[in-house]
Amino acid sequence: MEQIHTKNRPFILASVMLAMFLAAIEATIVSTAMPSIVADLGGFRLYSWVFSAYLLTNASTVLLFGRLADVFGRKPIFLTGISLFMLGAIVSALAPNMQVLIGARLIQGVGAGALMPIATTIVGDIYTKEERAKIQGYLSSVWGISAVTGPALGGFFVDVLSWPFVFWMNIPLGLLALAGITFFFKEDTSLEKRSVDMVGSIWVVIAVSSLLFILVEGGQRVPWLSAEIIGLLALFLGSLLAFLHHEKSIEDPMLPLHLWSIKSIRYANITSFLTGMILIGVSSYLPAFVQGVMERSATIAGFTLTTMSIGWPIASTIAGRLVLKIGFRKTSIIGGVSLIIGGIVFSLLSPERGPLVAALGSLFIGIGMGLTSTSFIVSIQNAVSWQSRAIATASNMFMRTIGSALGAALLGGILNNRVEEFIRSAGLPERIDLNSTNQLLTVEGRESLGPEVRRILQEGLSSGLHMVYIGLLLLAGVSVLFILLLPKKED
């Protein structure tokens, strides 16, 4: 039963927006700082795991937390998410090596699994159906506006201070959001006894973990046709089937499969999976291209991501109005076209074209994400009741996060394999391997390589990233096809 005290709505909204700011900062600051982090801690081979680890636990827990929020209320789950997110940030800032950093990112991912869907759900709870389109547009725009400062701050911290500050940034913001929700958000939750599907959550963790390992390590440290990969593939398929069977057989499943019978939810979720792959492909690897291939500073690399963060909030604000005027389907189609334009720009990216072209591609991707994400959330929350709103919202977040997790792993594997292929075919000395790419990311490192080795590594990195961007264009095209399947009217 939906009975939320709304007299403190401005304060609650401000606290939720601040919490979303955490996720926005995390997404862009870490991406901008990653070349410097890898240059300091080493381990270019583990580059994609810094993103994949965060996305792994995020994807594995987002459905569980969405379910818990429907059972126990939004407030305790939200506060848990902020606390875990801050704990992961502290450990990340203190990490002495890549392994510890990856472990800390696992903790941050669990926090984000509770933080992201519940923040959006709280706004859905305290505003009416007519108000949601406008407010969700604001919420998405804050996610983007806050990210505008991320790349600039990331570049500043790397160039002027040091990379741990990209994680310390989260602590004061997290404390403010924690205080705001604690003091201003009061909710009346149903006392109805409902079970929590822990078994389903375990199957999700097993399935996502095994698939991520296959995509990140397959063809590199572990051969594709090895017993390990075949075993992991069997484990993934078995756990996926076990999850689906389990969800069908219990009374209170973690992910009610009947939600997928609603067209607006089904196609919005599939499209979010694809756009999640696009988003991680841009934010994870564009700084490496700008710094390693174009030989520009971390600040310039941050600028190329900032344009995505500018396009996102502007488009989200416009989407809130467009949804009311032309509907979520047409708004989503415009967003899909923008994603294709961004994909085309990235597919044409080369060292000679410079960072302005990279920034233009980011801008169109940001516009596409802003239009589609806002449209999807509004349509999904309007399609279900209060009792299912958190899990329905979480299902969309889950699909986008799974897309990002698999995208980080798959695109990272494509990049690493391509660079290794260049190194092998060039006949470079054995001391030059994939981890030597670390040295491209700093001025001192590039100067220590020698002109020939430097040229070959840059060509390999450029070639690998070009394949990544061709993949992004294909994903954008498929996204539009699924957007066209959205219903013209709400189910």
VMD Tcl script that draws the C-alpha trace (Angstrom):
set ca {
  {0.00 0.00 0.00}
  {1.49 3.31 -1.06}
  {1.44 5.74 1.86}
  {4.49 7.99 1.81}
  {4.72 11.22 3.78}
  {5.45 13.87 1.15}
  {5.84 17.06 3.16}
  {9.63 16.74 2.97}
  {9.68 15.97 -0.75}
  {12.21 18.70 -1.71}
  {14.69 17.46 0.91}
  {14.14 13.81 -0.03}
  {14.59 14.62 -3.70}
  {17.79 16.56 -2.96}
  {19.19 13.62 -0.96}
  {18.32 11.15 -3.71}
  {19.92 13.41 -6.31}
  {23.06 13.63 -4.18}
  {23.18 9.84 -3.95}
  {22.83 9.62 -7.72}
  {25.72 12.09 -7.89}
  {27.88 9.38 -6.29}
  {27.19 7.00 -9.16}
  {27.72 9.70 -11.79}
  {31.06 10.72 -10.31}
  {32.12 7.07 -10.04}
  {31.31 6.40 -13.67}
  {33.33 9.27 -15.14}
  {36.09 10.05 -12.64}
  {37.32 6.45 -12.49}
  {37.25 6.13 -16.28}
  {39.31 9.30 -16.65}
  {41.78 8.27 -13.95}
  {42.20 4.64 -15.06}
  {45.18 5.26 -17.37}
  {47.02 6.91 -14.46}
  {45.92 4.22 -12.00}
  {47.24 1.49 -14.29}
  {50.45 3.44 -14.90}
  {50.95 3.63 -11.11}
  {49.75 0.20 -9.97}
  {50.62 -1.73 -13.17}
  {48.57 -4.58 -14.59}
  {47.13 -3.36 -17.91}
  {45.84 -6.93 -18.37}
  {43.54 -6.33 -15.38}
  {42.28 -2.99 -16.78}
  {38.83 -4.26 -17.70}
  {38.44 -6.09 -14.35}
  {38.36 -2.75 -12.51}
  {35.09 -2.06 -14.35}
  {33.88 -5.65 -14.57}
  {34.28 -6.28 -10.81}
  {32.12 -3.25 -9.98}
  {29.51 -4.23 -12.55}
  {29.57 -7.89 -11.51}
  {28.40 -7.29 -7.94}
  {26.14 -4.45 -9.08}
  {24.36 -6.72 -11.54}
  {24.29 -9.67 -9.13}
  {22.64 -7.73 -6.29}
  {20.41 -5.14 -7.96}
  {17.44 -7.52 -8.29}
  {17.83 -8.76 -4.72}
  {17.89 -5.22 -3.33}
  {14.92 -4.27 -5.49}
  {13.01 -7.18 -3.99}
  {14.14 -6.34 -0.45}
  {12.94 -2.76 -0.95}
  {9.48 -4.03 -1.91}
  {9.40 -6.22 1.22}
  {11.09 -4.13 3.93}
  {10.80 -0.61 2.53}
  {13.06 1.67 0.53}
  {14.83 3.47 3.39}
  {16.88 0.67 5.05}
  {18.03 -0.70 1.69}
  {18.99 2.75 0.43}
  {21.03 3.54 3.56}
  {22.78 0.18 3.28}
  {23.70 0.94 -0.32}
  {25.24 4.33 0.48}
  {27.26 2.86 3.37}
  {28.69 0.01 1.30}
  {29.47 2.36 -1.58}
  {31.49 4.62 0.72}
  {33.32 1.64 2.25}
  {34.36 0.47 -1.22}
  {35.53 3.99 -2.07}
  {37.75 4.16 1.03}
  {39.40 0.81 0.29}
  {39.86 1.81 -3.38}
  {41.64 5.01 -2.36}
  {44.02 3.04 -0.13}
  {44.62 0.19 -2.62}
  {48.35 -0.69 -2.95}
  {47.87 -2.81 -6.09}
  {45.34 -3.71 -8.77}
  {44.14 -6.83 -6.94}
  {43.08 -4.86 -3.86}
  {41.51 -2.18 -6.07}
  {39.45 -4.82 -7.85}
  {38.34 -6.25 -4.48}
  {37.29 -2.78 -3.34}
  {35.35 -2.30 -6.55}
  {33.42 -5.47 -5.74}
  {32.27 -3.81 -2.51}
  {31.36 -0.58 -4.31}
  {29.33 -2.58 -6.80}
  {27.23 -4.13 -4.02}
  {26.50 -0.65 -2.70}
  {25.51 0.59 -6.14}
  {23.24 -2.44 -6.52}
  {21.14 -1.05 -3.66}
  {21.67 2.63 -4.39}
  {20.72 3.06 -8.04}
  {17.30 1.36 -8.40}
  {16.04 2.42 -4.98}
  {16.90 6.09 -5.59}
  {14.77 6.04 -8.73}
  {12.02 4.07 -6.98}
  {11.79 6.55 -4.07}
  {11.10 9.32 -6.56}
  {8.46 7.13 -8.20}
  {6.86 6.66 -4.77}
  {6.65 10.28 -3.63}
  {5.45 11.82 -6.90}
  {2.22 11.23 -8.82}
  {2.01 9.61 -12.24}
  {1.64 13.03 -13.85}
  {4.70 14.39 -12.01}
  {7.00 11.44 -12.63}
  {8.00 12.23 -16.21}
  {9.22 15.69 -15.24}
  {10.91 14.56 -12.01}
  {12.54 11.49 -13.57}
  {13.89 13.82 -16.22}
  {15.41 15.93 -13.46}
  {16.80 12.82 -11.78}
  {18.43 11.59 -14.97}
  {19.71 15.05 -15.72}
  {21.33 15.29 -12.29}
  {23.01 11.95 -13.00}
  {24.44 13.61 -16.08}
  {25.03 17.12 -14.72}
  {27.00 15.75 -11.79}
  {29.02 13.71 -14.26}
  {30.00 16.91 -16.08}
  {32.30 17.67 -13.16}
  {33.61 14.09 -13.06}
  {35.98 14.09 -16.05}
  {37.24 17.59 -15.23}
  {37.87 16.66 -11.60}
  {39.38 13.35 -12.64}
  {41.82 15.09 -14.93}
  {42.58 17.71 -12.28}
  {43.24 15.12 -9.57}
  {45.47 13.08 -11.86}
  {47.41 16.03 -13.27}
  {47.67 18.14 -10.07}
  {47.08 15.86 -7.06}
  {46.89 12.05 -7.26}
  {44.41 9.40 -8.39}
  {43.20 8.28 -4.87}
  {41.29 11.58 -4.68}
  {38.85 10.27 -7.26}
  {37.64 7.85 -4.58}
  {37.94 10.18 -1.56}
  {35.49 12.48 -3.40}
  {32.66 10.04 -2.62}
  {32.90 10.25 1.17}
  {31.57 13.77 1.98}
  {28.86 13.42 -0.67}
  {27.82 10.02 0.67}
  {27.59 11.33 4.24}
  {25.33 14.19 3.15}
  {22.99 11.84 1.26}
  {22.98 9.45 4.22}
  {21.97 12.24 6.61}
  {19.27 13.58 4.27}
  {17.49 10.25 3.84}
  {17.86 9.39 7.55}
  {16.20 12.58 8.78}
  {13.69 13.50 6.06}
  {12.44 10.27 4.48}
  {9.59 8.66 6.43}
  {7.66 5.76 4.92}
  {4.80 3.48 5.91}
  {5.55 -0.02 4.65}
  {3.20 -2.96 4.45}
  {3.48 -5.42 7.34}
  {2.49 -8.28 5.04}
  {4.83 -11.27 5.39}
  {6.71 -11.82 2.15}
  {9.70 -14.06 1.55}
  {13.07 -13.00 0.13}
  {14.42 -15.14 -2.69}
  {18.04 -15.73 -1.63}
  {18.37 -18.88 -3.75}
  {17.54 -16.94 -6.91}
  {20.14 -14.34 -5.98}
  {22.82 -17.04 -5.60}
  {22.03 -18.45 -9.05}
  {22.35 -14.94 -10.54}
  {25.78 -14.46 -8.92}
  {27.02 -17.81 -10.25}
  {25.70 -17.16 -13.78}
  {27.04 -13.62 -14.08}
  {30.43 -14.46 -12.52}
  {31.09 -17.45 -14.77}
  {30.08 -15.58 -17.94}
  {32.23 -12.56 -17.04}
  {35.29 -14.73 -16.45}
  {34.79 -16.41 -19.84}
  {34.59 -13.08 -21.65}
  {37.47 -11.37 -19.84}
  {39.99 -14.23 -19.75}
  {38.91 -16.38 -22.72}
  {41.53 -16.41 -25.46}
  {44.11 -14.73 -23.24}
  {45.26 -16.42 -20.04}
  {42.80 -19.27 -20.65}
  {42.48 -20.83 -24.16}
  {38.98 -20.79 -25.67}
  {38.78 -24.57 -26.08}
  {40.27 -25.40 -22.68}
  {38.50 -27.52 -20.08}
  {38.20 -24.44 -17.84}
  {36.27 -22.40 -20.41}
  {34.03 -25.32 -21.36}
  {33.34 -26.01 -17.68}
  {32.53 -22.36 -17.01}
  {30.21 -22.25 -20.02}
  {28.37 -25.32 -18.70}
  {28.18 -23.67 -15.25}
  {26.76 -20.47 -16.77}
  {24.09 -22.27 -18.79}
  {23.20 -24.58 -15.90}
  {22.87 -21.76 -13.36}
  {20.85 -19.65 -15.82}
  {18.38 -22.50 -16.39}
  {18.28 -23.22 -12.66}
  {17.47 -19.55 -11.98}
  {14.63 -19.47 -14.51}
  {13.18 -22.75 -13.21}
  {13.45 -21.56 -9.61}
  {11.75 -18.23 -10.35}
  {8.82 -20.03 -11.95}
  {8.38 -22.46 -9.08}
  {8.20 -20.16 -6.03}
  {5.45 -17.86 -4.79}
  {7.58 -14.72 -4.26}
  {10.36 -14.79 -6.89}
  {13.22 -12.29 -6.90}
  {12.39 -11.40 -10.51}
  {8.69 -11.99 -11.26}
  {8.84 -13.35 -14.81}
  {5.33 -12.06 -15.54}
  {6.84 -8.57 -15.73}
  {8.41 -9.62 -19.03}
  {4.94 -10.17 -20.47}
  {4.43 -6.39 -20.38}
  {5.75 -5.13 -23.72}
  {6.97 -1.78 -22.46}
  {9.08 -3.53 -19.81}
  {10.31 -6.36 -22.06}
  {11.64 -4.21 -24.89}
  {12.85 -1.40 -22.62}
  {14.90 -3.96 -20.68}
  {16.39 -5.57 -23.79}
  {17.32 -2.16 -25.18}
  {18.83 -1.13 -21.83}
  {21.03 -4.24 -21.98}
  {22.41 -3.07 -25.34}
  {22.80 0.57 -24.33}
  {24.66 -0.57 -21.22}
  {27.26 -2.17 -23.48}
  {27.51 1.05 -25.50}
  {27.91 3.19 -22.40}
  {30.74 1.13 -20.90}
  {32.50 0.95 -24.28}
  {32.67 4.73 -24.43}
  {33.42 5.57 -20.79}
  {35.97 2.79 -20.21}
  {38.15 3.02 -23.30}
  {37.91 6.54 -24.68}
  {40.44 7.94 -22.14}
  {42.91 5.21 -23.13}
  {42.57 6.24 -26.80}
  {42.99 9.95 -26.08}
  {45.99 9.47 -23.76}
  {47.66 6.43 -25.29}
  {47.12 7.02 -29.01}
  {46.47 10.75 -29.34}
  {49.10 11.46 -26.62}
  {46.93 14.02 -24.87}
  {46.70 14.74 -21.12}
  {44.26 13.24 -18.62}
  {42.45 16.60 -18.55}
  {41.84 16.45 -22.32}
  {40.71 12.82 -21.98}
  {38.26 13.98 -19.32}
  {36.93 16.66 -21.67}
  {36.00 14.05 -24.29}
  {33.81 12.30 -21.70}
  {32.41 15.54 -20.32}
  {30.48 16.15 -23.53}
  {28.60 12.88 -22.97}
  {27.76 14.14 -19.50}
  {26.51 17.40 -20.98}
  {24.36 15.70 -23.61}
  {22.81 13.32 -21.07}
  {21.23 15.90 -18.70}
  {20.03 18.16 -21.49}
  {18.39 15.22 -23.25}
  {16.93 13.88 -19.98}
  {15.30 17.21 -19.21}
  {13.87 17.39 -22.72}
  {12.76 13.74 -22.49}
  {10.65 14.51 -19.41}
  {8.64 16.94 -21.54}
  {8.67 14.92 -24.75}
  {7.25 11.85 -23.00}
  {4.17 13.84 -22.04}
  {3.77 15.33 -25.54}
  {4.70 12.58 -28.01}
  {4.92 9.46 -25.79}
  {7.81 7.34 -24.56}
  {8.10 5.32 -27.81}
  {8.78 8.29 -30.10}
  {11.08 9.84 -27.51}
  {13.02 6.57 -27.34}
  {13.29 6.38 -31.14}
  {14.89 9.85 -31.25}
  {17.33 8.65 -28.60}
  {18.14 5.53 -30.59}
  {18.95 7.58 -33.69}
  {21.29 9.72 -31.61}
  {23.10 6.57 -30.43}
  {23.62 5.53 -34.07}
  {25.07 8.95 -34.94}
  {27.45 8.67 -31.99}
  {28.44 5.16 -33.07}
  {29.20 6.39 -36.60}
  {31.43 9.18 -35.25}
  {33.37 6.73 -33.07}
  {33.77 4.23 -35.91}
  {35.51 7.01 -37.90}
  {37.76 8.04 -35.00}
  {41.51 8.13 -35.67}
  {44.55 9.78 -34.04}
  {44.58 12.45 -36.75}
  {40.97 13.54 -36.12}
  {41.79 14.73 -32.61}
  {39.87 14.91 -29.33}
  {37.15 17.24 -30.66}
  {35.77 14.45 -32.86}
  {35.92 12.06 -29.91}
  {34.01 14.63 -27.84}
  {31.36 14.94 -30.59}
  {30.77 11.19 -30.57}
  {30.43 11.28 -26.77}
  {27.89 14.10 -27.03}
  {25.55 12.09 -29.27}
  {25.90 8.99 -27.09}
  {24.97 11.13 -24.06}
  {21.91 12.53 -25.84}
  {20.81 9.02 -26.78}
  {21.25 7.73 -23.24}
  {19.36 10.66 -21.75}
  {16.36 10.27 -24.04}
  {16.09 6.48 -23.77}
  {16.79 6.00 -20.06}
  {14.25 8.59 -18.93}
  {11.59 7.26 -21.31}
  {12.13 3.68 -20.16}
  {11.90 4.42 -16.43}
  {8.72 6.48 -16.78}
  {6.99 3.84 -18.92}
  {8.03 0.98 -16.61}
  {6.91 2.70 -13.39}
  {3.58 3.64 -14.96}
  {2.99 0.02 -15.99}
  {3.08 -1.52 -12.49}
  {1.68 -0.93 -8.97}
  {3.58 0.22 -5.86}
  {4.09 -3.39 -4.73}
  {6.12 -4.16 -7.87}
  {7.60 -0.76 -8.66}
  {11.00 -1.30 -7.02}
  {11.62 -4.70 -8.62}
  {10.35 -3.47 -12.02}
  {12.71 -0.48 -11.81}
  {15.50 -2.76 -10.60}
  {14.94 -5.13 -13.53}
  {15.72 -2.30 -15.95}
  {18.79 -1.29 -13.96}
  {19.80 -4.96 -13.86}
  {19.64 -5.33 -17.62}
  {21.64 -2.16 -18.24}
  {24.21 -3.20 -15.64}
  {24.48 -6.72 -17.07}
  {24.98 -5.12 -20.48}
  {27.73 -2.90 -19.08}
  {29.37 -5.83 -17.28}
  {29.36 -8.05 -20.35}
  {30.32 -5.10 -22.53}
  {33.35 -4.30 -20.36}
  {34.42 -7.95 -20.47}
  {33.70 -8.58 -24.15}
  {35.08 -5.29 -25.47}
  {38.07 -5.58 -23.15}
  {38.77 -9.03 -24.52}
  {38.57 -7.75 -28.11}
  {40.97 -4.92 -27.29}
  {43.50 -7.09 -25.46}
  {43.52 -9.79 -28.14}
  {44.04 -7.22 -30.89}
  {46.96 -5.55 -29.09}
  {48.60 -8.92 -28.37}
  {48.18 -9.89 -32.02}
  {50.00 -6.72 -33.09}
  {52.82 -7.38 -30.64}
  {53.28 -10.98 -31.82}
  {53.12 -10.15 -35.53}
  {55.68 -7.33 -35.12}
  {58.25 -9.72 -33.67}
  {59.02 -7.49 -30.70}
  {61.31 -8.73 -27.89}
  {59.73 -11.04 -25.30}
  {59.94 -8.33 -22.66}
  {57.32 -6.36 -24.64}
  {53.86 -7.73 -23.86}
  {50.29 -6.51 -23.31}
  {51.22 -4.87 -20.01}
  {53.77 -2.72 -21.88}
  {50.76 -0.76 -23.12}
  {50.77 0.83 -19.63}
  {53.70 2.95 -20.77}
  {51.69 4.62 -23.54}
  {49.52 6.30 -20.93}
  {52.16 8.71 -19.58}
  {54.68 11.04 -21.23}
  {57.60 9.43 -19.39}
  {56.44 5.95 -20.31}
  {56.14 6.76 -24.02}
  {59.62 8.28 -24.07}
  {61.11 5.15 -22.48}
  {59.72 2.79 -25.13}
  {61.73 3.83 -28.15}
  {60.19 5.05 -31.43}
  {59.58 1.66 -33.10}
  {58.06 -0.11 -30.09}
  {56.00 2.98 -29.34}
  {54.65 3.09 -32.89}
  {53.70 -0.60 -32.90}
  {51.97 -0.44 -29.51}
  {50.05 2.67 -30.52}
  {48.97 1.07 -33.79}
  {47.85 -2.01 -31.88}
  {45.92 0.04 -29.33}
  {44.37 2.16 -32.08}
  {43.37 -0.93 -34.09}
  {41.88 -2.65 -31.06}
  {39.86 0.40 -30.07}
  {38.64 0.81 -33.66}
  {37.18 -2.70 -33.46}
  {35.54 -1.76 -30.16}
  {33.91 1.28 -31.77}
  {32.67 -0.70 -34.77}
  {31.01 -2.95 -32.20}
  {29.36 0.08 -30.58}
  {27.86 1.13 -33.91}
  {26.39 -2.35 -34.43}
  {24.94 -2.33 -30.91}
  {23.33 1.07 -31.55}
  {21.70 -0.26 -34.72}
  {20.25 -3.29 -32.94}
  {19.02 -1.03 -30.10}
  {16.89 0.96 -32.53}
  {15.30 -2.24 -33.86}
  {14.13 -3.17 -30.36}
  {12.96 0.38 -29.62}
  {10.70 0.12 -32.67}
  {9.00 -2.88 -30.99}
  {7.87 -0.77 -28.02}
  {4.06 -0.44 -27.85}
  {2.56 2.73 -29.20}
  {0.34 2.88 -26.12}
  {1.01 1.77 -22.55}
  {0.02 -1.83 -21.81}
}
mol new
graphics top color blue
foreach p $ca { graphics top sphere $p radius 0.5 }
foreach p [lrange $ca 0 end-1] q [lrange $ca 1 end] { graphics top cylinder $p $q radius 0.2 }
display resetview
